[in-house]
Amino acid sequence: MGRVLGGKYRIEARIGSGGSGVVYRALDQDLRRRVAIKLMLKAYSGDAAFMKGFAAEARASAQLSHPGIVRIYDWRTENDEPFLVMELMENGSLSDLYRSQVRLSRPQIAEVGLSTAQALAYAHDHKLLHRDIKPANLLFDHSGRVRLADFGLVQVLSGTTITEAGNRVLGTPRYMSPEQAEGTKTLPVSDVYSLGLVLFEAITGYFPFVGDSALLIAQARLHQRVENPNPGDELLEVVMPMIARNANDRPFASEVAALLAGVASRLGVPAPIAFAPSALESPEAIMDATRFEPAPGIVAAGALTEGLTEMAGASATRVLVAQPPRPPESGPDAAKHRRWPWILALLLLALSGGGLAAYHYLRPIRVPALAGRSGSYATALLRRDGFLHTAETFGYSASYPAGEVTAVSPGSGSTALANSEITLAISKGHAPIKLSNLAGTAGADAVQRLTRLGFVVSRSYAYSATVAAGTVISQSLKPGTYRFRTRVSLVVSSGPPPRPVPNIYQDTQSQASAQLSAAGFSASFQQAYSNTIPAGEAISQSPAAGQVEAYGSQVVVTISLGPHYVQVPNVVGDRLATAEAALSAAGFSVQVDPIFDKGKVFLENPTAGSTALYGSAVVLAAQ
C-alpha cells in the first residue's frame, strides 16, 4: 500500500477490521520489524472523552509485560486518525480457527485456557480489567502461543461493546458476564466468566445461551444456569464454576490457572495447532456489531453498520440522509414535470455507466450451502457473495445445535437476485423435552426411555424395604419440561438391605421355617442322626446364626433323626481280623480282650443280634 504513519510505519497489507477501525500489517522502518497497526476511525478524533481515555489506557496497557498479552509498542494521532502499534500476531485469532473449521483438541484447549488465565491473573494483579474476553481477542503468535489482545482498551475501542452512564464499556454481549449485562460494577471475576464461556464453547462445540438477538443472549445468563453436559469431565469441572451466575461463586484467574495447569499436565503436551488463513471477518464481530440494538441511554462505541460495510467491500459507512418533502405540483403541466426527471435520470444512468450499477443489484447469484454454519457466519458468507438483504427466523431443531443454520430460502444451490432477501432459518437448539414421574418403573426401561428422549441419565442404587429390586425409587428432577441434554439421576432399588440370620438351633422344622421366613430368608432342610439332639429338632444351620446375608438368600437347616442304633453282626467263630473288619463296616469300634487276643472269636459283647449306638464299642475275646 505504501502509506507511512508516524514517519516510520510503512503499511503493507490489511489483515482485519472491527467496529472501531482497521488493522494492518506494517513495517517499523527504524527497528526493521513487522508490527500490527490498528487505525481508528476519524470520527473518534473529535471525541475529547474518547481521545483522553484512549491515551490513558494505551499508556496503562503498554506497561503490561507478560508472555500471554499482546504488547503495545506505540500510540499516536496523525491527520486526525488515532492509531495503535502492537505486536504482530501472525497466526490470527481463535475466531479465525473456527472459521477454518478447526476444532481444538482437549490438550490444546487446556493450554489456551491456562495461558489466558495466567495473563488475566497478571493483569488483575496490576489493577487492570479486560472486560471483553472473546475468541476474536485470543490471538496466536508465530510459535502458536495464544496471546490476549486489546487489554484494557476495550473501554474505549470496541465497536461491538455497549456502555453505561459515563461511557464505561461493559463488554461484548455474547460473552459478557451477568453483572455486565445488568450494567453493574465489573469485577476481576467478570473476565473469568467470559473466559469460561469461551472454553465451554471450545469444549462442547455449542454456546450455552440462546436468544433471538445479541441483547437477549446477554440477558439469558441472568436467568439461566448452565448445566454441566458431561459431569466427571476434568476440563468442564474447572470451567463450570467460572460461569457461575453469582460472581461470589467464581474462582479468581490465579485459581483457574492453577487448576488448568494440573489438567494440562495430565492431558499431555498438545499437538501443534493447524493454522489456516481466513478471508472473512470474525463471525462474533459481525453478529455483535449488527444484531445488538442499544436501549435508550446506552451508547454504541462504533457504527453498528460498519462490520456489514466492511464485509461488502466498501471502505466506509455510507449514511443516507432523507431530503425534506417538496409540495406536490398541480395543473396541466404537472404530469410532464413529474415525468421528465425520470427520463433525465435514465439518460444519465445510461451515459454514466449506471447500467453496471443496476446489474450489481439485479444480477443473479447462486445461494451457497449454509446448513450447519453459525447464523453470523452464514450472514457474512451471503454478504461476501453479494446478497444485500438477509433475514432470520428461529425454530427448534433436533439436528442442528443452537445458533446454526437449518435451512435457507431460497434453497441452497438455487439462484436469486442480489437485491432479493435471503432468509436464514436458525436453530434454537433441540426442543424442550418432557420428563414424567418414573417411580415404580423398571430401572432399565426408565434409562432407555430417558436416553431416547434426550436426557443425560445416571443411575445409582439403594436398598428399599418397600420397592422391589430393579425398580426406580426416585428421580433428581420433578416431572416437567426441560432443555435437551439436561442431566437426570435415577435411584434404583437393590431390594431390602442385608440382615443377620436368626438362630434356629433346636427349633422344630416348622418353627425354623417360620422364623427364617419372617426374617426375609428362605429355608431348605436336610436330616442327620444325633446322639444328643432329640429327633425333629434343628442340629445346625448354614449360614451360621448372626451372620449378615442378603435379603431372600437361603439358609440350610439340619434336622435331627435322633440317636442312630444299628444291629451287632455275629462274628463268633470268625478269626479275629475278620471279625474286626465286619464290626468296623457296621459302624462299631472294636476292643480285644488282652488275654484272649489270638485265634478265633468265642465271645462278643454286646451279643450278636442286639442293637447298639452307631459308633459304640464291641468287646471281642479270641483263642
PEJOTA-V923972 format. One record per residue. PSI is psi as a letter, one per 30 degrees, with the letter a starting at -180 (999 if undefined). OMEGA is omega in radians with two decimals (NA if undefined). D_FIRST is the distance of its C-alpha to the first C-alpha in Angstrom with 2 decimals. Layout:
psi-><PSI & PSI>
omega-><OMEGA & OMEGA>
d_first-><D_FIRST & D_FIRST>
//
This chain:
psi-><e & f & k & k & k & g & g & f & j & j & k & e & l & k & f & l & l & a & f & f & a & k & k & l & k & l & k & j & f & e & f & h & l & k & l & k & k & j & j & l & k & f & f & f & f & f & j & e & e & e & e & e & e & e & e & e & f & e & e & e & e & f & f & k & j & k & f & g & k & k & k & j & e & l & k & l & k & k & h & g & j & k & l & k & k & l & k & j & j & f & g & a & l & e & e & e & e & e & f & g & g & k & k & k & l & e & e & e & e & e & e & e & e & e & e & e & e & e & e & e & e & e & e & e & f & g & h & k & l & e & g & h & k & l & e & f & g & j & l & k & a & f & f & g & k & k & k & k & l & h & j & f & f & f & f & f & f & k & f & g & l & l & l & a & k & g & h & j & k & e & l & k & e & e & g & l & l & e & f & e & e & f & g & a & k & k & l & e & f & e & e & e & e & e & e & e & e & e & e & e & e & e & e & f & g & l & k & f & k & k & l & f & l & e & e & e & e & e & f & e & f & f & f & k & k & k & k & j & f & i & k & f & j & f & e & e & f & e & e & e & f & f & g & k & e & k & e & f & f & k & l & l & e & e & e & e & e & e & e & f & e & e & e & e & e & e & f & l & k & k & l & k & k & j & k & k & l & k & f & l & l & k & e & e & e & e & e & e & f & f & f & k & j & k & l & k & f & k & k & k & g & l & k & f & f & e & e & e & e & e & e & f & g & l & f & l & k & k & k & k & k & k & l & k & k & k & k & k & l & l & l & f & g & e & e & e & e & f & e & e & e & e & e & e & e & e & e & e & e & e & e & g & g & f & e & e & e & e & e & e & f & f & k & k & k & k & k & l & j & f & k & f & l & l & e & e & e & e & e & e & e & e & e & e & f & f & k & f & k & l & l & k & l & k & l & l & k & f & f & k & l & k & f & l & k & f & l & k & k & l & l & k & f & l & k & l & k & e & f & l & k & k & k & k & j & k & k & g & a & k & l & k & k & k & k & l & j & g & k & f & k & k & e & e & e & e & e & e & e & e & e & e & f & g & l & j & k & l & k & l & k & k & k & k & f & f & k & k & k & g & k & k & e & l & l & f & k & l & k & a & k & l & k & k & g & k & k & k & k & k & j & k & k & g & a & l & l & l & l & k & k & l & j & g & k & g & l & l & e & e & e & e & e & e & e & e & e & e & f & g & l & l & k & k & k & l & l & l & k & k & f & f & k & l & k & f & l & k & e & l & l & j & l & l & k & f & k & k & l & k & k & f & l & k & k & k & k & k & k & k & g & a & l & j & k & l & k & k & l & j & g & k & f & l & l & e & e & e & e & e & e & e & e & e & f & f & g & l & l & k & k & k & k & f & e & i & g & l & b & l & k & f & k & k & j & l & l & k & f & l & k & l & k & k & f & l & k & k & k & k & k & k & 999>
omega-><2.99 & -3.09 & 3.14 & 3.09 & 3.07 & 3.10 & -3.07 & -3.06 & -3.13 & -3.13 & -3.13 & -3.08 & 3.04 & -3.10 & 3.12 & 3.11 & 3.10 & -3.09 & -3.03 & -3.13 & -3.09 & -3.13 & -3.13 & 2.89 & -3.08 & 3.09 & 2.99 & -3.01 & 3.11 & -3.08 & 3.12 & 3.07 & 3.13 & -3.09 & 3.02 & 3.12 & 3.02 & -3.08 & -3.09 & 3.09 & -3.14 & -3.11 & -3.11 & -3.05 & 3.12 & -3.13 & -3.06 & -3.14 & 3.11 & -3.06 & 3.11 & 3.11 & 3.12 & -3.13 & -3.09 & -3.07 & 3.02 & 3.09 & -3.12 & -3.12 & 3.13 & 3.13 & -3.13 & 3.12 & -3.09 & -3.11 & 3.14 & -3.10 & 3.09 & -3.10 & 3.00 & -3.11 & -2.97 & 2.99 & -3.08 & 3.01 & -3.13 & -3.11 & 3.14 & 3.10 & 3.07 & 3.10 & 3.10 & 3.05 & -3.03 & 2.98 & 3.09 & 3.09 & -2.93 & -3.06 & 3.04 & -3.02 & 3.04 & 3.07 & 3.11 & 3.11 & 3.13 & 3.13 & 3.10 & 3.14 & 3.09 & 3.06 & -3.14 & 3.03 & -3.12 & 3.07 & 3.12 & 3.11 & 3.13 & -3.12 & 3.11 & 3.13 & -3.13 & -3.11 & -3.12 & 3.11 & 3.09 & 3.11 & 3.11 & 3.13 & 3.12 & -3.11 & 3.12 & 3.07 & 3.13 & 3.02 & -3.14 & 3.10 & 3.10 & 3.04 & 3.05 & 3.09 & 3.13 & -3.11 & -3.12 & -3.14 & 3.03 & -3.04 & -3.12 & 3.13 & -3.04 & -3.13 & -3.14 & 3.12 & -3.13 & 3.13 & -3.12 & -3.05 & 3.07 & -3.09 & 3.10 & -3.11 & -3.14 & -3.07 & -3.10 & -2.99 & -3.00 & 3.13 & 3.14 & 3.13 & 3.07 & -3.08 & 3.02 & -3.12 & -3.13 & 3.11 & 3.03 & -3.06 & -3.11 & 3.14 & 3.09 & -3.03 & -3.06 & -3.03 & -3.07 & 3.13 & 3.11 & -3.12 & 3.04 & 3.14 & 3.13 & -3.12 & 3.12 & -3.02 & 3.09 & -3.06 & 3.03 & 3.14 & 3.00 & 3.04 & 3.13 & 3.13 & -3.11 & 3.09 & 3.11 & 3.10 & 3.11 & -3.12 & 3.11 & -3.13 & -3.14 & -3.09 & -3.00 & -3.09 & 3.09 & -3.14 & -2.96 & -3.10 & -3.10 & 3.08 & -3.11 & 3.09 & 3.13 & -3.14 & 3.14 & 3.07 & 3.12 & -3.11 & -3.10 & -3.09 & 3.08 & -3.03 & -3.07 & 3.05 & -3.11 & 3.11 & 3.08 & -3.09 & -3.09 & 3.13 & -3.09 & 3.07 & -3.01 & 3.07 & 3.13 & 3.11 & 3.06 & -3.01 & -3.01 & 3.08 & -3.14 & -3.08 & 3.02 & -3.14 & -3.12 & -3.11 & -3.12 & -3.13 & -3.09 & 3.06 & 3.02 & -3.11 & 3.13 & 3.11 & 3.09 & 3.14 & 3.14 & -3.14 & -3.13 & 3.09 & 3.10 & 3.14 & -3.12 & 3.14 & 3.13 & -3.13 & 3.10 & -3.09 & -3.11 & 3.03 & 3.10 & 3.13 & 3.13 & -3.12 & 3.11 & 3.12 & -3.11 & -3.12 & -3.07 & 3.06 & 3.12 & 3.06 & 3.13 & -3.12 & 3.13 & -3.12 & -3.05 & -3.06 & -3.02 & -3.01 & 3.13 & 3.13 & -3.12 & 3.05 & 3.11 & -3.14 & 3.09 & -2.99 & 3.04 & -3.07 & 3.09 & -3.11 & -3.08 & -3.11 & -3.03 & -3.12 & 3.14 & -3.14 & 3.13 & -3.13 & -3.11 & 3.09 & 3.12 & -3.10 & -3.14 & 3.11 & 3.09 & 3.12 & 3.10 & -3.10 & -3.14 & 3.11 & 3.10 & -3.11 & 3.09 & 3.13 & -3.13 & 3.11 & 3.09 & 3.14 & -3.03 & -3.10 & -3.06 & -3.11 & 3.12 & -3.12 & -3.13 & -3.08 & -2.96 & 3.08 & 3.14 & 3.12 & 3.13 & -3.13 & 3.13 & 3.11 & 3.13 & 3.13 & -3.14 & -3.10 & -3.05 & -3.12 & -3.14 & 3.09 & 3.11 & 3.12 & 3.12 & 3.11 & -3.14 & -3.10 & -3.01 & -3.09 & 3.10 & 3.14 & 3.11 & 3.13 & -3.09 & 3.04 & -3.00 & -3.13 & -3.13 & 3.07 & 3.02 & -3.12 & -3.13 & -3.14 & 3.10 & 3.09 & 3.12 & 3.12 & 3.12 & 3.10 & -3.14 & -3.11 & 3.05 & 3.10 & -3.01 & -3.04 & 3.07 & 3.08 & -3.11 & 2.94 & -3.05 & 3.11 & 3.14 & 3.12 & 3.07 & -3.04 & -3.05 & 3.09 & 3.13 & 3.09 & -3.13 & 3.13 & 3.09 & -3.14 & 3.12 & 3.13 & -0.02 & -3.03 & 3.10 & -3.12 & 3.09 & 3.11 & 3.13 & 3.13 & -3.12 & -3.09 & -3.13 & -3.10 & 3.08 & -3.10 & 3.11 & 3.01 & -3.04 & -3.14 & 2.97 & -3.06 & -3.14 & 3.09 & 3.09 & -3.12 & -3.00 & 3.11 & 3.11 & 3.10 & -3.05 & 3.14 & -3.14 & 3.11 & 3.06 & -3.05 & -3.12 & 3.12 & -3.13 & 3.13 & 3.14 & -3.13 & -3.11 & 3.12 & 3.12 & 3.12 & -3.14 & 3.05 & 2.98 & -2.92 & 2.95 & -3.03 & 3.04 & -3.07 & 3.11 & 3.09 & 3.08 & 3.11 & -3.05 & -3.11 & -3.08 & 3.13 & 3.14 & -3.10 & -3.13 & 3.07 & -3.07 & 3.11 & -3.03 & -3.11 & 3.08 & 3.05 & -3.12 & -3.11 & -3.06 & 3.08 & 3.05 & -3.12 & 3.01 & -3.12 & 3.08 & -3.13 & 3.11 & 3.01 & -3.07 & -3.08 & 2.97 & -3.07 & 3.13 & -3.11 & 3.06 & -3.09 & 3.14 & 3.11 & -3.13 & 3.13 & -3.12 & -3.12 & -3.14 & 2.96 & 2.98 & -3.11 & -3.13 & 3.11 & 3.14 & -3.13 & -3.12 & -3.10 & 3.13 & 3.13 & 3.13 & -3.13 & 3.09 & -3.14 & 2.97 & -3.07 & 2.95 & -3.00 & 2.99 & -3.06 & 3.09 & 3.08 & 3.06 & 3.10 & -3.08 & -3.09 & -3.13 & 3.13 & 3.10 & -3.13 & -3.09 & 3.09 & -3.05 & 3.11 & 3.09 & 0.08 & -3.10 & 3.11 & 3.11 & 3.13 & -3.10 & -3.11 & 3.14 & 3.10 & 3.10 & -3.14 & -3.00 & 3.05 & 3.13 & -3.08 & 3.08 & -3.12 & -3.09 & 2.98 & -3.08 & -3.12 & -3.09 & 3.11 & 3.08 & -3.12 & -3.13 & 3.11 & 3.11 & 3.13 & 3.13 & -3.11 & 3.08 & 3.00 & -3.01 & -3.09 & -3.14 & 3.14 & 3.13 & -3.14 & -3.13 & 3.13 & 3.12 & 3.13 & 3.14 & 3.07 & -3.14 & 2.92 & -3.03 & 3.00 & -3.12 & 3.08 & -3.05 & -3.14 & 3.14 & -3.03 & 3.13 & 3.07 & -3.09 & -3.13 & 3.05 & -3.11 & 2.99 & -3.09 & 0.11 & -3.05 & 3.13 & 3.12 & 3.08 & 3.09 & 3.13 & 3.13 & 3.07 & 3.13 & 3.12 & -3.04 & 3.00 & -3.09 & 3.14 & 2.99 & -3.08 & 3.07 & NA>
d_first-><0.00 & 3.79 & 5.82 & 9.07 & 11.74 & 15.35 & 15.02 & 14.22 & 11.70 & 8.26 & 5.97 & 5.46 & 6.56 & 8.90 & 12.41 & 14.85 & 16.31 & 19.72 & 21.99 & 20.83 & 17.05 & 13.93 & 13.28 & 10.10 & 10.32 & 9.71 & 11.49 & 14.44 & 14.73 & 18.37 & 19.63 & 17.38 & 17.10 & 14.63 & 14.99 & 14.36 & 13.34 & 15.19 & 14.28 & 17.49 & 18.27 & 19.27 & 22.66 & 23.53 & 23.35 & 26.49 & 28.38 & 30.35 & 31.68 & 28.29 & 26.93 & 30.15 & 30.11 & 26.42 & 27.21 & 30.49 & 29.33 & 26.20 & 28.74 & 31.10 & 28.68 & 27.49 & 31.14 & 31.27 & 31.26 & 32.12 & 30.98 & 30.77 & 28.48 & 24.71 & 24.48 & 22.98 & 21.75 & 20.90 & 20.67 & 19.88 & 19.40 & 17.11 & 17.50 & 19.78 & 17.33 & 18.83 & 16.88 & 18.15 & 17.22 & 18.90 & 19.70 & 17.47 & 19.74 & 18.77 & 21.42 & 20.72 & 23.59 & 27.14 & 26.13 & 23.77 & 26.83 & 28.97 & 26.66 & 26.83 & 30.63 & 31.08 & 34.19 & 34.81 & 38.14 & 40.66 & 40.11 & 36.32 & 37.00 & 39.41 & 36.91 & 34.13 & 36.77 & 38.20 & 34.95 & 33.97 & 37.54 & 37.56 & 34.37 & 35.97 & 39.23 & 37.53 & 35.71 & 38.91 & 40.79 & 38.41 & 39.21 & 35.84 & 35.54 & 32.56 & 33.84 & 31.09 & 31.67 & 30.33 & 28.71 & 25.18 & 25.72 & 27.08 & 24.25 & 24.77 & 23.65 & 23.39 & 27.20 & 27.74 & 29.18 & 28.72 & 27.37 & 27.88 & 24.89 & 24.91 & 28.32 & 30.03 & 27.05 & 28.15 & 30.48 & 27.85 & 24.59 & 25.51 & 25.09 & 27.63 & 30.34 & 33.35 & 35.00 & 38.59 & 40.23 & 38.46 & 35.04 & 35.70 & 33.60 & 35.74 & 33.36 & 31.92 & 34.82 & 34.80 & 35.26 & 36.86 & 40.30 & 43.44 & 43.66 & 40.09 & 40.96 & 44.04 & 42.17 & 44.30 & 43.48 & 40.82 & 42.16 & 40.95 & 42.49 & 40.25 & 37.37 & 39.84 & 40.54 & 36.91 & 36.48 & 39.73 & 38.45 & 35.35 & 37.71 & 40.29 & 37.76 & 36.59 & 40.24 & 41.76 & 38.94 & 39.66 & 39.18 & 42.58 & 42.31 & 42.31 & 41.79 & 40.78 & 38.02 & 36.03 & 38.50 & 41.49 & 40.08 & 39.70 & 43.24 & 44.74 & 44.63 & 47.04 & 49.75 & 49.04 & 49.74 & 47.77 & 50.21 & 49.69 & 49.40 & 50.53 & 52.88 & 53.27 & 49.62 & 48.86 & 45.18 & 46.13 & 48.99 & 46.45 & 44.13 & 46.84 & 47.93 & 44.30 & 44.21 & 47.62 & 47.84 & 49.67 & 47.49 & 50.59 & 50.84 & 47.42 & 46.98 & 44.78 & 41.56 & 43.41 & 46.14 & 43.74 & 42.11 & 45.61 & 46.58 & 43.42 & 43.86 & 47.27 & 46.08 & 43.18 & 45.67 & 47.98 & 45.34 & 44.22 & 40.96 & 38.28 & 36.61 & 32.85 & 30.80 & 29.29 & 25.64 & 23.60 & 20.04 & 20.13 & 18.50 & 20.13 & 20.34 & 23.34 & 26.59 & 28.08 & 25.39 & 25.77 & 29.52 & 29.75 & 27.41 & 29.12 & 32.73 & 33.78 & 35.48 & 36.36 & 40.00 & 41.13 & 40.37 & 37.58 & 34.11 & 30.94 & 28.22 & 25.49 & 25.50 & 27.32 & 25.50 & 21.97 & 21.98 & 23.27 & 20.70 & 17.85 & 19.93 & 20.38 & 16.69 & 16.94 & 14.55 & 17.55 & 21.26 & 23.44 & 26.93 & 29.79 & 32.45 & 35.97 & 37.69 & 41.32 & 43.90 & 45.69 & 49.50 & 50.63 & 52.02 & 55.60 & 57.95 & 58.28 & 54.91 & 53.00 & 52.33 & 50.97 & 48.77 & 47.42 & 46.73 & 45.07 & 41.85 & 41.26 & 42.03 & 39.71 & 36.94 & 37.39 & 37.34 & 34.17 & 32.62 & 33.61 & 32.52 & 29.04 & 28.26 & 29.41 & 30.90 & 27.53 & 27.14 & 30.69 & 30.05 & 27.14 & 29.75 & 32.69 & 31.37 & 33.10 & 31.22 & 32.81 & 33.49 & 32.29 & 34.69 & 34.34 & 37.65 & 37.30 & 33.78 & 33.45 & 33.56 & 30.20 & 28.53 & 30.40 & 29.21 & 25.58 & 26.27 & 27.94 & 25.10 & 22.65 & 25.12 & 25.38 & 28.58 & 28.64 & 31.81 & 33.14 & 36.32 & 38.02 & 41.65 & 43.14 & 46.10 & 47.69 & 47.06 & 48.93 & 46.27 & 42.96 & 42.18 & 41.44 & 38.03 & 37.61 & 37.70 & 41.14 & 40.78 & 38.64 & 39.95 & 39.58 & 40.03 & 37.46 & 37.24 & 38.33 & 36.23 & 35.65 & 33.99 & 30.58 & 32.36 & 35.22 & 35.73 & 35.43 & 37.80 & 37.36 & 40.55 & 39.80 & 42.25 & 44.04 & 45.25 & 48.75 & 51.42 & 53.73 & 56.61 & 60.24 & 62.36 & 66.15 & 68.98 & 69.50 & 72.45 & 75.22 & 72.96 & 72.99 & 70.18 & 68.81 & 68.80 & 67.04 & 64.22 & 63.76 & 63.77 & 61.24 & 58.87 & 59.01 & 58.17 & 55.07 & 56.39 & 55.77 & 59.36 & 60.99 & 64.72 & 67.18 & 70.96 & 73.76 & 77.55 & 79.34 & 83.05 & 82.58 & 79.62 & 80.19 & 78.25 & 74.97 & 74.71 & 71.98 & 73.27 & 70.29 & 66.54 & 63.87 & 62.71 & 64.86 & 65.02 & 62.22 & 58.74 & 55.88 & 52.26 & 51.71 & 51.84 & 53.87 & 55.97 & 59.76 & 62.42 & 65.89 & 69.02 & 71.43 & 75.10 & 76.51 & 79.98 & 82.42 & 81.95 & 83.98 & 87.44 & 90.41 & 93.13 & 96.48 & 99.65 & 102.13 & 104.59 & 108.13 & 107.00 & 108.53 & 106.31 & 106.03 & 105.30 & 102.60 & 100.98 & 100.90 & 99.54 & 96.71 & 95.74 & 95.62 & 93.29 & 90.89 & 92.04 & 93.76 & 96.93 & 98.45 & 101.98 & 103.94 & 107.49 & 109.15 & 112.56 & 113.02 & 116.11 & 114.91 & 113.16 & 115.33 & 114.66 & 112.06 & 110.06 & 106.58 & 106.71 & 102.96 & 99.41 & 96.01 & 93.55 & 95.67 & 96.36 & 93.60 & 90.82 & 87.68 & 86.83 & 84.59 & 85.97 & 87.94 & 88.47 & 91.91 & 94.75 & 97.46 & 100.96 & 104.07 & 107.37 & 110.68 & 113.41 & 115.88 & 117.87 & 117.94 & 121.58 & 122.50 & 125.88 & 127.30 & 127.88 & 131.33 & 131.09 & 134.79 & 136.02 & 132.50 & 131.71 & 129.88 & 126.51 & 126.67 & 127.62 & 124.76 & 122.27 & 123.66 & 123.54 & 119.96 & 118.88 & 120.47 & 118.45 & 121.08 & 121.17 & 124.32 & 126.63 & 129.45 & 132.74 & 132.73 & 136.45 & 136.30 & 133.04 & 134.06 & 135.26 & 135.39 & 134.70 & 137.88 & 136.44 & 133.22 & 132.48 & 131.44 & 133.62 & 132.38 & 131.59 & 130.87 & 127.35 & 125.32 & 121.80 & 119.18 & 118.55 & 121.87 & 124.19 & 127.18 & 129.86 & 131.51 & 134.63 & 135.39 & 138.18>
//
